[in-house]
Each structure stands twice: as structure tokens, then as C-alpha cells.
């Protein structure tokens, strides 16, 4: 099972902070460095020095790293028009030599939309727009060179698009994430290489994966072709003192983290990670919230990764 690092820069991080984590993850053998796509701090905290843009960040990392895969978990469909998004992601894929993955979702954090003047339609409309966005982005990338792409939807229309540039990867992996009972697994079955379920219990995650695989079968797709993944908060320490210190550093309680994430000693983290693997996970995204604690990544690489 592959382990990937997943960061939340809206909580307070510069590009250089993210680069240090990405380079450490690359050096230590993690499969990818991913980041959220948010513009406003969540919960307590001031968010200083302020948000960084996901795809500007990934463009920088595409040039400042060499082997690690890069992506978003997930880009909010409300933030960008689908045509320019397809251009940006394809360009970053070229800049990285073909190491980019696009996680795309409907958007959910209403306060950040209000804070930065971004329209926030009702949930049903956001999902309608997401479906069209997935059709457009994947359609632009798959259109043969020299042909044009047209789309006439309820929310977006493209006429005579040259459908350029193309990503290096054909196809570039798309990730659909979330625990929605119906539309999310259907969209994953239609458009995604990977279906990610974030921050749910093992039982709820397995149920969501089952819906994703069932949606594949309903769509005539081989269910085994949909890669299954989960995201869980990480808090690992060599002993109880170290676990407690890392929990305190991110403002969480140890018992709560053990219940709702991958927390405890390396043996505990391995055991819980294996339970996700046994339920079908091929990848785990480790949500790292203290970006200054690179020893945390080193511990997991040395004491957890070899057992998975």
C-alpha cells in the first residue's frame, strides 16, 4: 500500500514551508505530496502568513522536485472555470515531466467563498457544475491534437476549442473524493482513476468504496479499475509522550486521534493502516498538520512504511 503526504496550507504555510515538506517526502520515499485547495483557515488560528494558491504552489514544486508525484485533494470546482483549469493542470504536468494528478470536487467551505468573493451555489447546482467540469476537463485532454472540442451544458459552453495544451500523461489521473451516497461514486465511476474517501471511519469508508465499485458495475466499467484510497490525520510517536506532544502541537486530543485517525506508536499506526488495506485501500493519504515537524515524516518512513 502506498503512503502519500497530504498537507493543509490554509492553516498557515509559505511556499518554502511546503517545499521543505515535499523535498523531505521525496527523499524519504513517500509516493506523493498533495495539498488541499482552500483559501481560508479552518477552526482556531490566524492562518498567517495567509493562503497559497494550490496550482501556483504545484507549479513551483514541479520545478523544485524531481520524482515525487504532486496533486490536490481536492481542487474546488467553484474556484476555477473548467477550461482554464484544464490548461493550468496540463501545464503543471508538463513542468513536472508527467507527475501530476487532479483531485476535483464540488467545493464545500462557504466561508472562504464569502471571504474572497467566490460564488457559492446550492449543493445540487455545485454537483451539476462538477459533472460538467469533469466532462470538460477530461474531454479537452482526450481530444486528438488537430481536432477541436465543443461542449454545450447547462452551466458551461465551449465552442471550437483547440483543446490545448495536452498533459504529458495520457490520461492524466483524476481523483474524485468524498463520502456522498449517490452522485460522488457515480462521478468517480465515470471520470476517475481513483476514488478517495477522506476522514471517515473504516466502516464508513468501506461502505463508500462499495458504492464506488457498484457504480462502476452499473456503468459497465470493471470495478477493479477504480483505485481505492483514504485520507486520515497522522499523529505518530515513538512513545506516549511523543504522541501526546504531537497531538498538542496540532490542537487535538490523543484519544480522539486514535479514534478518528492514524495515531499512536508506529505499531498502532501500522495496525490501523493494515485494516484499511485489508478493506481495499491501495493508497493512504497521511494528513500532516505540523509542517515544521519533519522528524514525524522520518519516523513514519522508518517505522511504518516498511510494513505496508
Secondary structure, 3 states (H helix, E strand, C coil): CEEEEEECHHHCCCHHHHHHHHHHHHHHCCCEEEECCCCCCCCCCCCCCCCCCHHHHHHHHHHHCCCCEEEECCEECCCCCHHHHHHHHHHHHHHHCCCEEEEEECCCCHHHHHHHCCCCCCHHHHHHHHHHHHHHHHHHHHCCCCCCEEEECCCCEEEEECCCCCCCCCCCCEEEECCCCCHHHHHHHHHCCEEEEECCCHHHHHHHHHHHHHHHHHCCCCHHHCEEEEEEEEEECCCHHHHHHHHHHCCCCHHHHHHHCEEECHHHHHHHHHHHHHHCCCEEEEEECCCCCHHHHHHHHHHCHHHC
